[in-house]
């Protein structure tokens, strides 16, 4: 086994970094660049850890094991984050444990949240089956804020539009 010296590994890492550069240039933003770049760094760390675990020196083997465990924890966290996102979008309800309860939120509460908690990020609002409305600042549970309302936050706006 060639580890990091093998052409498949080197080409794979090169593809991720070139995807990062292409996404950054075409998206004209660092945010578009960092997604594929972090994935490339993840695979690079796994390759380095694999080579370190085959080292003859004990400290290198220990470091390789620690990096491998850290990558496994990151991978499991990413899977759980993706599962949470799928449940948020497609689930019939949302666990109150994962969100802050707002009580009965209205449009003014949304405006206040957008300025204080969301800090200008986009807001997503999902209606659930048990008269529950889930409000998410940002895209992910990890870097965003999630709130639960017992009423439709747009009820005042919709009532005014119907008149």
C-alpha positions as CSV (number, residue, x, y, z in Angstrom):
1,X,0.0,0.0,0.0
2,X,1.5,3.3,-1.1
3,X,-0.5,5.6,1.2
4,X,0.0,9.3,0.3
5,X,2.6,8.5,-2.3
6,X,0.1,6.7,-4.5
7,X,-1.3,8.5,-7.6
8,X,-4.9,7.9,-6.7
9,X,-4.6,9.7,-3.4
10,X,-2.6,12.6,-4.9
11,X,-5.1,13.0,-7.8
12,X,-8.0,12.9,-5.4
13,X,-6.6,15.6,-3.2
14,X,-5.7,17.7,-6.3
15,X,-9.3,17.3,-7.6
16,X,-10.8,18.6,-4.3
17,X,-8.4,21.6,-4.2
18,X,-9.0,22.4,-7.8
19,X,-12.8,22.2,-7.2
20,X,-12.3,24.6,-4.3
21,X,-10.4,27.1,-6.5
22,X,-13.0,26.8,-9.3
23,X,-15.9,27.3,-6.9
24,X,-14.2,30.3,-5.3
25,X,-13.4,31.9,-8.6
26,X,-16.8,31.3,-10.2
27,X,-18.7,32.1,-6.9
28,X,-16.5,35.1,-6.4
29,X,-16.5,34.4,-2.6
30,X,-14.4,32.7,0.0
31,X,-17.5,30.9,1.2
32,X,-17.8,29.0,-2.0
33,X,-14.1,28.2,-1.9
34,X,-14.0,26.8,1.7
35,X,-16.5,24.0,1.3
36,X,-14.5,21.8,-1.1
37,X,-11.3,23.0,0.4
38,X,-12.2,21.8,3.9
39,X,-13.3,18.4,2.4
40,X,-9.8,18.2,0.7
41,X,-8.1,19.0,4.0
42,X,-10.2,16.3,5.7
43,X,-9.0,13.7,3.2
44,X,-5.5,15.0,3.4
45,X,-5.6,14.7,7.2
46,X,-6.8,11.1,6.9
47,X,-4.0,10.3,4.5
48,X,-1.4,11.8,6.8
49,X,-2.9,9.9,9.7
50,X,-2.8,6.7,7.8
51,X,0.9,7.1,7.0
52,X,1.6,8.2,10.6
53,X,-0.1,5.1,11.9
54,X,2.3,2.9,9.9
55,X,5.3,4.7,11.3
56,X,8.0,2.9,13.3
57,X,8.0,5.6,15.9
58,X,5.5,5.3,18.7
59,X,4.6,9.1,19.0
60,X,3.9,9.2,15.3
61,X,1.6,6.2,15.5
62,X,-0.2,7.8,18.5
63,X,-0.6,11.1,16.6
64,X,-2.0,9.1,13.6
65,X,-4.5,7.4,15.8
66,X,-5.6,10.6,17.4
67,X,-6.1,12.3,14.0
68,X,-8.0,9.3,12.7
69,X,-10.3,9.4,15.8
70,X,-10.8,13.1,15.3
71,X,-11.7,12.6,11.7
72,X,-14.2,9.8,12.6
73,X,-15.8,12.2,15.2
74,X,-16.1,15.0,12.5
75,X,-17.6,12.5,10.0
76,X,-20.2,11.3,12.5
77,X,-21.0,14.9,13.4
78,X,-21.5,15.8,9.8
79,X,-23.8,12.8,9.3
80,X,-25.8,13.8,12.4
81,X,-26.0,17.4,11.1
82,X,-27.3,16.2,7.7
83,X,-29.8,14.0,9.4
84,X,-31.0,17.0,11.5
85,X,-31.4,19.1,8.4
86,X,-33.4,16.4,6.6
87,X,-35.6,16.0,9.7
88,X,-36.1,19.8,9.9
89,X,-37.2,20.1,6.3
90,X,-39.2,16.9,5.9
91,X,-40.3,15.9,9.4
92,X,-43.8,16.3,10.7
93,X,-42.6,17.9,14.0
94,X,-39.3,19.1,15.5
95,X,-37.8,18.2,18.9
96,X,-38.0,21.1,21.3
97,X,-34.7,20.0,22.8
98,X,-32.9,21.3,19.7
99,X,-34.5,24.7,19.6
100,X,-35.3,27.8,21.8
101,X,-39.0,28.1,22.5
102,X,-40.4,31.6,21.6
103,X,-43.9,30.9,22.6
104,X,-46.3,32.8,20.3
105,X,-44.1,34.7,17.9
106,X,-45.4,37.3,15.5
107,X,-43.9,39.3,12.7
108,X,-42.3,41.8,15.1
109,X,-40.6,38.9,16.8
110,X,-39.2,37.7,13.5
111,X,-37.9,41.2,12.8
112,X,-36.2,41.4,16.2
113,X,-34.7,37.9,15.7
114,X,-33.4,38.8,12.3
115,X,-31.5,41.7,13.6
116,X,-30.2,40.3,16.9
117,X,-29.8,36.5,16.5
118,X,-29.5,36.0,12.7
119,X,-27.3,39.1,12.2
120,X,-28.5,39.5,8.6
121,X,-28.4,35.8,7.6
122,X,-31.4,34.3,5.9
123,X,-34.3,33.0,7.9
124,X,-36.2,29.8,7.1
125,X,-39.6,29.1,8.6
126,X,-41.2,25.6,8.5
127,X,-44.7,24.8,9.5
128,X,-45.1,21.5,11.3
129,X,-48.2,19.4,11.9
130,X,-48.7,20.1,15.6
131,X,-49.3,23.9,15.2
132,X,-45.5,24.3,15.6
133,X,-43.4,26.7,13.5
134,X,-39.7,26.2,13.3
135,X,-37.6,29.3,12.6
136,X,-34.0,28.7,11.6
137,X,-31.3,31.5,11.2
138,X,-28.8,30.3,8.7
139,X,-28.6,26.8,7.1
140,X,-27.1,24.5,9.7
141,X,-28.0,23.7,13.3
142,X,-24.3,24.0,14.2
143,X,-23.7,27.6,13.1
144,X,-27.3,28.8,13.1
145,X,-30.0,29.5,15.7
146,X,-33.2,27.5,15.8
147,X,-36.4,28.7,17.4
148,X,-39.9,27.2,17.9
149,X,-43.1,29.3,17.7
150,X,-46.6,28.0,18.7
151,X,-48.3,30.3,16.2
152,X,-47.7,31.3,12.5
153,X,-45.3,34.2,12.7
154,X,-46.8,35.6,9.5
155,X,-50.4,35.4,10.7
156,X,-50.7,39.2,11.2
157,X,-49.3,39.9,7.7
158,X,-51.5,37.3,6.0
159,X,-54.6,38.6,7.9
160,X,-53.8,42.1,6.6
161,X,-53.3,40.9,3.1
162,X,-56.7,39.0,3.1
163,X,-58.6,42.2,4.0
